[in-house]
Amino acid sequence: MPTPPIHERIREAIASELRAIGVELADGSPVEPPWNRAYAMELWEPKQAVLPCLSVTYEGGEEQFRGGTNASDDIGYPVLVAMHGVGPVNTPNDRTGTLPIEFRDRVRGRFHLKHLAGVPEVWQCEFVPNPIINLELPQYEKLTTAVAIIAWARVERAYTGSA
């Protein structure tokens, strides 16, 4: 089943915001990994990425529903935001240059209870600190840390009645 176009736009917007964090951290210097490598992809595919990096994928779970209006529904689109290292995780050899707690704090500060730039339907993002991780992910051993972001969007309700 293909993901909705809005979910793709959400992933792209979150990856763009992660790269913006890198620019802010660089403060005029070249942006360092993993912040300069934020990939938005359907599923985590290490062959499409250069480590260390950040990934924004659809592996964050199923859509959630929360109220809405007479004409629209509030739908939560979850995405998994992960930091991948090069060597053994959480050692000086993982070469991410960013501690997991720093990564998590920056992502929480950027997204939690805020709008998502570039996706007007999203009225609020929610930070989830403990996402369920699939242990069968390719190169799972390189996963340094991960969080989930649920982007709450108000989408027009599809007509399902009869004339």
ZAVEXKE-772873 format. One line per 2 residues: number of its first residue (from 1); their letters; for each residue x, y, z of N, C-alpha, C. Coordinates in pm, 1 decimal. Atoms other than C-alpha are relative to their C-alpha. Last residue first. Layout:
% ZAVEXKE-772873
NUM> A> X Y Z X Y Z X Y Z | ...
***
This chain:
% ZAVEXKE-772873
163> AS> 85.1 -112.7 39.2 -2695.0 1026.8 -302.6 -143.6 -21.7 37.5 | 62.4 18.8 129.9 -2481.2 777.6 -112.0 -96.0 116.6 -26.3
161> GT> 143.8 25.6 2.3 -2234.7 845.1 164.7 -53.9 -25.4 -139.1 | 23.9 144.5 4.9 -1855.2 804.2 178.2 -148.9 -35.0 -6.7
159> YA> 143.4 28.3 1.8 -1733.2 1157.8 105.8 -21.7 -149.2 -15.1 | 48.2 50.3 128.5 -1365.5 1185.5 199.9 -149.4 -31.4 11.7
157> RE> 64.1 130.8 -10.0 -1291.5 1396.4 505.7 -54.2 -38.6 -137.5 | 140.0 0.7 41.0 -1057.0 1682.6 435.6 -55.2 -141.0 2.5
155> VR> 23.1 35.1 140.3 -732.2 1652.7 624.7 -148.7 -9.8 -28.1 | 144.0 -6.6 22.6 -624.0 1823.1 945.6 -22.0 -21.9 -148.4
153> AW> 47.4 -77.7 115.2 -272.5 1709.2 1014.6 -151.9 -2.6 -4.8 | 146.5 -4.3 1.6 -102.0 1591.0 1332.3 -46.6 95.5 -109.1
151> AI> 43.6 -126.5 59.1 264.4 1506.7 1267.9 -151.7 -3.5 -12.0 | 134.5 14.8 55.9 371.5 1228.9 1503.9 -43.4 138.4 -47.4
149> IA> 73.2 -126.1 7.3 747.9 1236.6 1552.7 -136.1 -33.0 -60.3 | 107.3 -11.0 98.5 923.1 921.2 1663.3 -59.0 139.9 8.7
147> VA> 121.6 -54.6 -58.4 1260.0 892.9 1828.9 -107.6 -4.9 -107.2 | 114.4 -33.0 85.9 1574.1 698.5 1750.7 -113.1 56.2 83.6
145> TT> 119.8 -31.4 -77.2 1923.1 633.4 1884.8 -111.5 34.9 -97.8 | -47.4 -62.5 -122.9 2261.7 506.0 1767.1 -116.0 31.8 92.6
143> LK> 100.6 -94.2 -49.3 2140.2 260.6 1503.7 45.2 54.4 134.9 | -52.7 -135.6 19.5 2456.6 101.6 1357.8 -98.6 107.3 49.1
141> EY> -110.0 -22.4 -94.2 2370.6 -243.0 1500.2 61.4 139.1 -13.8 | 55.9 -40.6 -129.3 2037.6 -230.0 1314.8 111.2 35.9 99.1
139> QP> -105.5 -65.6 -77.3 2230.1 -248.9 987.1 -51.5 54.3 133.1 | -135.3 19.0 52.8 1913.8 -342.4 796.2 98.8 84.6 80.5
137> LE> -43.2 -107.0 88.7 1614.6 -324.2 1030.4 139.3 -29.7 -54.2 | -39.8 54.8 129.7 1524.9 -665.5 1172.8 41.8 108.8 -99.1
135> LN> -135.7 52.2 -12.4 1521.7 -534.4 1530.3 51.3 -61.3 -130.0 | -4.9 132.5 60.5 1215.6 -327.0 1439.0 145.1 -49.3 3.6
133> II> -100.4 18.2 104.8 1216.0 -35.1 1677.7 -3.2 -144.0 -49.2 | -25.9 143.2 14.4 910.3 66.7 1878.5 92.6 -16.4 -119.2
131> PN> 69.8 71.5 107.4 937.7 436.0 1950.4 33.4 -148.8 2.4 | -28.5 144.7 -4.0 1042.1 563.2 2292.7 -75.1 -76.0 -108.7
129> PV> -138.9 35.4 -30.6 1079.6 941.4 2299.9 33.5 -148.2 -10.1 | 17.0 126.7 -70.5 758.5 1034.3 2113.7 139.9 -55.4 27.6
127> FE> -124.6 75.4 -17.2 762.4 1402.7 2010.1 -30.0 -125.8 81.2 | -11.3 57.0 -133.8 428.9 1545.3 1888.6 125.7 -87.9 3.5
125> CQ> -81.3 121.1 -5.3 393.6 1775.5 1592.0 11.4 -44.5 145.3 | -81.7 24.1 -118.4 109.9 2025.3 1550.9 79.1 -129.5 -14.9
123> WV> 20.3 -105.2 -98.9 -107.7 2192.7 1287.2 82.1 -22.4 126.5 | -48.3 42.4 -132.1 9.3 1992.0 990.0 -13.5 116.2 97.2
121> EP> 102.9 80.1 -66.6 -209.4 2076.8 688.9 39.8 -40.1 142.0 | 102.1 -82.0 -65.8 26.4 2359.9 592.4 -109.4 -78.7 71.1
119> VG> 116.2 88.9 11.6 320.2 2125.9 524.5 -115.9 69.0 73.5 | 7.7 61.8 133.0 622.5 2344.5 447.2 -115.5 -96.1 -19.1
117> AL> -18.1 -89.3 114.9 708.9 2431.4 807.2 -7.0 -79.4 -130.2 | -103.9 52.4 87.7 574.1 2183.3 1060.9 7.1 87.5 -124.5
115> HK> 41.8 19.7 139.1 383.4 2349.4 1343.4 116.6 -56.9 -79.4 | -21.9 -109.4 94.9 503.6 2302.2 1701.1 -56.8 -36.4 -136.6
113> LH> 109.0 -96.4 -13.2 403.2 2092.8 2003.4 18.2 122.6 -90.3 | 107.7 29.7 -95.2 734.6 1902.3 1998.7 -94.5 118.8 18.7
111> FR> 128.8 47.2 50.5 927.7 1964.4 1675.3 -113.2 -6.8 101.8 | 35.5 -50.3 133.0 1251.0 2161.5 1718.0 -144.4 -33.4 -37.9
109> GR> 13.7 -145.1 -0.8 1298.6 2118.6 2092.6 -47.5 57.3 -132.4 | 116.4 -35.3 -82.7 1229.8 1744.6 2075.7 -24.2 150.7 -1.9
107> VR> 118.7 39.5 76.3 1473.3 1702.2 1784.3 -126.2 36.0 79.1 | 16.7 -93.1 111.9 1741.5 1902.3 1964.6 -124.5 -32.9 -82.4
105> DR> 40.7 -131.9 -50.0 1694.4 1713.3 2290.2 -23.9 98.1 -113.6 | 138.7 9.9 -45.3 1703.9 1372.7 2117.3 -51.2 135.6 47.9
103> FE> 86.6 20.5 116.4 2022.2 1455.9 1926.4 -146.8 2.7 42.4 | 1.6 -128.3 70.8 2190.7 1594.1 2239.1 -92.3 -8.0 -121.8
101> IP> 85.2 -90.6 -78.7 2091.8 1282.3 2436.8 -9.2 137.5 -66.4 | 143.3 31.2 14.4 2227.7 1057.7 2159.5 -90.1 96.2 77.0
99> LT> 44.7 95.6 -100.8 2564.0 1239.7 2162.7 -149.3 -28.2 -18.4 | 110.9 -49.4 -79.9 2659.3 1405.0 1836.7 -39.6 -108.3 100.1
97> GT> -32.4 -135.8 -42.8 2984.3 1364.9 1645.3 -106.7 61.9 87.0 | 113.8 -85.0 34.1 2832.6 1063.9 1469.1 29.7 144.1 37.7
95> RD> -28.4 -116.2 83.3 3173.6 899.5 1463.0 -124.0 78.9 -43.0 | 123.0 -5.5 79.0 3060.0 564.2 1609.7 1.7 121.4 -92.9
93> NP> -13.3 46.8 138.7 3425.3 515.1 1705.3 -129.6 7.3 -80.0 | -64.0 -103.9 82.3 3410.2 732.5 2019.0 11.7 -40.7 -146.8
91> TN> -142.8 2.1 -30.3 3160.4 477.1 2148.9 63.3 112.4 -80.4 | -29.4 -70.7 -125.0 2782.8 504.6 2164.9 143.7 -17.0 46.9
89> VP> 86.0 -107.9 -47.6 2719.2 249.8 1888.2 46.0 52.4 135.7 | 84.1 43.7 -112.0 3005.9 40.8 1750.5 -73.1 119.6 61.4
87> GV> -58.1 111.9 -74.1 3130.2 198.6 1428.3 -93.8 -47.3 108.8 | -87.6 76.0 88.5 2966.5 418.4 1164.9 52.5 -124.2 69.3
85> GH> -143.7 -21.3 -12.0 2668.5 575.5 1336.9 78.7 -86.2 -96.8 | -78.1 119.7 30.6 2298.4 603.7 1250.5 148.4 35.5 5.7
83> MA> -139.0 -37.3 22.7 2064.9 862.6 1403.3 79.6 -129.2 -13.7 | -108.3 79.7 -58.9 1694.5 792.1 1369.5 136.5 58.1 -33.4
81> VL> -116.6 -84.6 21.6 1370.2 983.3 1312.9 115.4 -67.2 72.4 | -113.3 35.3 -84.3 1079.0 742.1 1276.4 117.1 88.5 -39.5
79> VP> -123.5 29.5 70.8 766.3 894.6 1128.9 107.6 -33.1 102.8 | -125.8 20.3 -72.1 410.2 899.9 1255.3 117.0 -27.5 -93.6
77> YG> -89.4 75.8 88.7 121.2 1060.3 1065.1 133.5 -18.0 71.4 | -139.6 -5.0 -40.3 -148.3 1168.7 1310.6 82.6 -90.8 -89.1
75> ID> -71.3 126.4 17.1 -485.0 1232.8 1148.9 145.5 21.4 38.4 | -136.6 -21.2 -46.4 -726.6 1506.2 1251.7 68.6 -135.9 -1.8
73> DS> -48.4 84.9 -108.6 -1036.1 1459.1 1038.3 140.1 44.1 40.1 | -137.8 50.3 7.1 -1223.3 1706.1 820.5 33.5 -83.7 123.2
71> AN> -50.7 16.5 136.5 -1568.8 1833.8 721.4 139.1 -61.3 -7.7 | 100.9 62.9 85.4 -1771.7 1806.5 1042.4 55.2 -33.8 -138.1
69> TG> 116.8 -86.0 14.6 -1459.0 1876.6 1246.9 -103.3 -74.4 -83.7 | 4.7 -75.0 124.4 -1170.1 1671.1 1378.3 -119.5 92.7 0.8
67> GR> 100.8 -102.8 23.1 -1135.3 1403.6 1642.4 2.3 62.5 -137.3 | 35.1 -76.8 -118.6 -808.7 1218.3 1690.1 -98.5 109.2 -41.9
65> FQ> 111.1 -91.6 22.4 -705.5 943.4 1449.7 -36.8 67.2 131.3 | 87.3 -8.9 -115.7 -370.1 768.3 1438.3 -109.6 101.5 -29.9
63> EE> 63.9 -128.7 -21.0 -174.6 653.1 1135.8 -90.7 -8.0 121.7 | 122.4 -28.1 75.6 23.5 332.3 1178.2 -53.1 140.1 29.2
61> GG> 127.0 57.5 -43.0 380.5 301.4 1299.9 -115.8 42.6 -88.1 | 44.3 -47.7 -130.6 705.9 499.6 1284.9 -132.6 -55.5 46.4
59> EY> 3.4 112.1 -93.6 863.0 298.2 1004.5 -48.0 38.6 138.7 | 139.3 33.4 -25.6 771.3 564.5 747.3 -13.4 -109.2 106.0
57> TV> 66.6 107.2 74.6 1124.6 698.4 752.5 -143.4 -21.3 46.5 | 140.2 -29.8 -29.8 1335.1 999.0 847.6 -80.0 -96.8 -84.7
55> SL> 101.7 48.8 92.8 1701.7 903.3 859.3 -138.4 35.8 52.3 | 132.0 0.0 -62.0 2000.0 1080.8 1010.1 -97.9 -53.5 -103.2
53> CP> 108.0 -78.1 59.5 2355.4 1010.5 901.6 -123.6 -2.6 89.6 | 115.0 -13.2 -88.7 2694.2 864.7 983.9 -104.4 91.5 -62.5
51> LV> -6.0 -9.0 -146.1 2700.2 695.7 738.7 118.7 86.5 42.8 | -140.3 -3.1 -39.8 2630.0 757.5 369.3 1.7 21.6 150.8
49> AQ> -47.3 -99.2 -95.2 2280.0 654.5 269.1 150.4 -12.4 22.5 | 30.7 -132.2 54.1 2099.4 477.6 -17.1 55.9 111.9 86.7
47> KP> -71.4 -14.1 127.1 2258.6 139.1 56.3 -22.5 137.4 -62.7 | -137.1 -48.1 -18.1 2145.4 176.9 418.7 77.7 19.7 -130.2
45> EW> -78.2 77.0 96.3 1777.4 149.0 320.6 143.5 50.3 6.0 | -144.5 -16.0 -16.4 1544.9 263.4 596.1 73.0 -94.6 -93.8
43> LE> -53.1 91.7 -101.0 1189.8 257.7 459.4 150.7 19.1 5.9 | 115.1 83.3 -37.5 996.5 523.0 266.8 38.7 -93.9 114.4
41> MA> 24.3 116.5 85.5 1289.7 763.5 262.5 -117.4 -80.5 53.6 | 141.9 34.3 -10.5 1383.5 1108.0 391.6 -24.0 -115.0 -96.2
39> YA> 67.0 64.7 113.2 1761.3 1129.9 439.9 -147.3 -25.3 32.5 | 132.5 38.3 -50.5 1934.0 1374.8 672.8 -80.0 -51.2 -118.5
37> RN> 51.1 116.8 73.6 2302.8 1387.3 584.1 -130.6 -45.0 64.1 | 0.1 -33.9 142.3 2434.5 1730.6 680.4 -52.2 -114.7 -85.8
35> WP> 103.0 -98.7 32.2 2327.8 1672.6 1043.5 -3.5 35.8 -148.6 | 99.4 57.4 89.9 2523.6 1346.2 1081.1 -99.9 102.0 -52.9
33> PE> 88.6 115.1 -15.8 2773.2 1469.7 990.3 -36.3 -14.9 147.9 | -61.4 129.4 -28.7 2918.8 1821.4 1005.3 -104.0 -112.3 -2.6
31> VP> 90.5 83.5 -79.5 2794.4 2140.8 843.2 59.9 -139.5 11.7 | 66.5 107.3 75.6 3085.4 2351.3 718.4 -85.1 -87.4 92.9
29> SG> -97.0 102.4 39.2 3146.6 2652.0 944.7 -70.9 -103.8 -86.4 | -87.7 -52.5 103.1 2915.4 2955.7 951.4 108.6 -97.1 -44.4
27> DA> -25.1 -142.1 -23.6 2743.8 2871.3 1280.4 103.7 56.5 -97.4 | -126.9 -30.1 66.5 2776.6 2495.0 1228.0 40.1 146.1 18.2
25> LE> -110.4 47.6 -83.1 2504.5 2425.8 1486.1 135.5 38.1 -59.0 | -5.0 -82.8 -120.9 2254.3 2642.4 1297.1 116.7 -39.6 89.6
23> VG> -49.0 -131.2 42.2 2337.5 2471.3 966.9 12.4 92.1 121.4 | -142.6 11.3 29.3 2297.1 2130.3 1130.5 61.1 132.8 -39.8
21> IA> -65.5 6.6 -131.6 1959.4 2228.0 1276.2 151.3 -6.3 -19.7 | -5.0 -138.6 -49.5 1857.7 2329.4 922.9 63.7 5.4 139.0
19> RL> -114.7 -62.3 66.2 1947.6 1977.1 802.0 16.6 145.1 45.7 | -119.7 58.8 -60.8 1707.3 1839.4 1063.1 126.4 58.8 -62.2
17> ES> -19.2 -64.6 -130.9 1437.8 2082.6 943.9 123.7 -54.7 70.8 | -47.0 -135.6 26.8 1480.2 1957.6 586.0 26.8 75.2 130.2
15> AI> -140.4 12.7 40.1 1449.2 1596.0 702.5 59.8 138.6 -26.7 | -76.0 30.4 -121.4 1126.6 1690.1 885.3 148.2 -14.3 -32.9
13> AE> -7.1 -121.9 -81.5 988.6 1859.8 573.4 79.4 -24.1 128.5 | -92.5 -93.9 63.5 1073.6 1561.0 351.2 17.3 126.2 84.8
11> RI> -136.8 54.6 -13.2 908.0 1315.6 591.0 102.3 97.2 -58.0 | -37.9 -12.0 -140.5 597.0 1535.5 614.7 142.6 -50.0 20.2
9> RE> -34.3 -141.3 -21.9 578.0 1570.0 235.8 43.1 23.9 144.6 | -127.9 -25.0 67.6 591.7 1190.8 202.5 44.9 144.1 21.7
7> HI> -101.8 64.0 -83.0 316.7 1151.5 460.7 138.6 20.8 -60.3 | -26.7 -88.1 -113.2 104.1 1406.6 274.4 108.6 -59.4 89.7
5> PP> -92.5 -107.4 37.0 142.5 1203.1 -46.0 32.0 92.8 117.8 | 66.9 -119.9 50.9 -22.3 907.3 126.4 101.5 107.9 -33.9
3> TP> 26.3 -97.6 -104.8 194.9 598.7 159.8 -67.5 122.1 -59.8 | -83.9 -119.6 5.0 157.7 331.2 -103.3 -35.8 97.0 112.2
1> M> 84.1 -118.4 0.0 0.0 0.0 0.0 88.5 124.5 0.0
***
